[in-house]
Amino acid sequence: MVSVQDVVSRETMDRLTEYVSILLKWNKSINLIGRATETDIWNRHIADSYQVFAHRPASPTLWLDMGAGGGLPGIVIALLAQELKNSLKTVLIESDQRKCVFLESAARALDLDVVVISQRIETADSIGADVVSARALAPLEKLLALAGRHRAEDCTFLFPKGVNHKAEIAGSVNLGHPQPDILLNPVNRESVILRYEFGSHASD
Ligand SMILES: C[S@@+](CC[C@H](N)C(=O)[O-])C[C@H]1O[C@@H](n2cnc3c(N)ncnc32)[C@H](O)[C@@H]1O
């Protein structure tokens, strides 16, 4: 099993620990993560989010996480990016206003370069992101349509998906979408990360 502790600095680990503590505190009043997953939060949520970050393209500048919920993976990505000291801005779109209050509060407490947009993805102004992620948001065809309106010409999509990913991919390919790379997720053998690359990202 991959342990986040083994791959990030002590300082980043402390900041992740602070995020976990804020998330668990707010989870008492807002449903940010399933109660049953609280005791396994490092594996089920933090390490799982780390896997999305691990598959980023070279030097991303604007990362959009759609349906950010409690900041998984968006807040974790913004935290991990600080360690690399490259200037990544992270945009989180979330339609639930209470979750947006949480996201803004967590980003402030952790001093992160994060913009929270409290709107539906379908109606938000186009972001022009060079990375778009979404975890547990929607079926693949819908994700592709939502991400498509927010991407820059050169862009990478990273979508964690579960056991039904093969059927979802087949359905989307039938509708004319490209075949994604299927990246194994060492944290959870039943899940994968689907990667789509466009423009210059396709030739990286
Ligand atoms: C199942 S939760 C997943 C949250 C987080 N990504 C995670 O993995 O824990 C889906 C989130 O997407 C938000 N959401 C659903 N449809 C949306 C839309 N059309 N625009 C913006 N947010 C949306 C919901 O409010 C919810 O917080």
The ligand as an SDF file (V2000), in Angstrom:
LIG
                    3D

 27 29  0  0  0  0  0  0  0  0999 V2000
  -20.3010   12.7660   -4.4630 C   0  0  0  0  0  0  0  0  0  0  0  0
  -19.6990   14.3520   -4.1690 S   0  0  0  0  0  0  0  0  0  0  0  0
  -17.9550   14.1250   -4.4060 C   0  0  0  0  0  0  0  0  0  0  0  0
  -17.1690   15.2330   -3.7660 C   0  0  0  0  0  0  0  0  0  0  0  0
  -15.6350   15.0730   -3.8630 C   0  0  0  0  0  0  0  0  0  0  0  0
  -15.1740   15.2240   -5.2220 N   0  0  0  0  0  0  0  0  0  0  0  0
  -15.1860   13.7500   -3.2750 C   0  0  0  0  0  0  0  0  0  0  0  0
  -14.6830   12.9050   -4.0190 O   0  0  0  0  0  0  0  0  0  0  0  0
  -15.3340   13.5700   -2.0650 O   0  0  0  0  0  0  0  0  0  0  0  0
  -20.1660   15.2710   -5.6170 C   0  0  0  0  0  0  0  0  0  0  0  0
  -20.1100   16.7880   -5.4010 C   0  0  0  0  0  0  0  0  0  0  0  0
  -20.3520   17.4490   -6.6310 O   0  0  0  0  0  0  0  0  0  0  0  0
  -21.2480   18.5250   -6.4070 C   0  0  0  0  0  0  0  0  0  0  0  0
  -21.9690   18.7080   -7.6730 N   0  0  0  0  0  0  0  0  0  0  0  0
  -22.8310   17.8160   -8.2530 C   0  0  0  0  0  0  0  0  0  0  0  0
  -23.2540   18.2910   -9.4390 N   0  0  0  0  0  0  0  0  0  0  0  0
  -22.6720   19.5120   -9.6040 C   0  0  0  0  0  0  0  0  0  0  0  0
  -22.7320   20.5040  -10.6390 C   0  0  0  0  0  0  0  0  0  0  0  0
  -23.4760   20.3230  -11.7150 N   0  0  0  0  0  0  0  0  0  0  0  0
  -21.9950   21.6280  -10.4900 N   0  0  0  0  0  0  0  0  0  0  0  0
  -21.2280   21.8080   -9.3660 C   0  0  0  0  0  0  0  0  0  0  0  0
  -21.1300   20.9030   -8.3650 N   0  0  0  0  0  0  0  0  0  0  0  0
  -21.8420   19.7780   -8.4800 C   0  0  0  0  0  0  0  0  0  0  0  0
  -22.1250   18.0710   -5.2440 C   0  0  0  0  0  0  0  0  0  0  0  0
  -22.6640   19.1700   -4.5390 O   0  0  0  0  0  0  0  0  0  0  0  0
  -21.1340   17.2710   -4.4080 C   0  0  0  0  0  0  0  0  0  0  0  0
  -20.5020   18.0710   -3.4440 O   0  0  0  0  0  0  0  0  0  0  0  0
  1  2  1  0
  2  3  1  0
  2 10  1  0
  3  4  1  0
  4  5  1  0
  5  6  1  0
  5  7  1  0
  7  8  2  0
  7  9  1  0
 10 11  1  0
 11 12  1  0
 11 26  1  0
 12 13  1  0
 13 14  1  0
 13 24  1  0
 14 15  1  0
 14 23  1  0
 15 16  2  0
 16 17  1  0
 17 18  1  0
 17 23  2  0
 18 19  1  0
 18 20  2  0
 20 21  1  0
 21 22  2  0
 22 23  1  0
 24 25  1  0
 24 26  1  0
 26 27  1  0
M  CHG  2   2   1   9  -1
M  END
$$$$
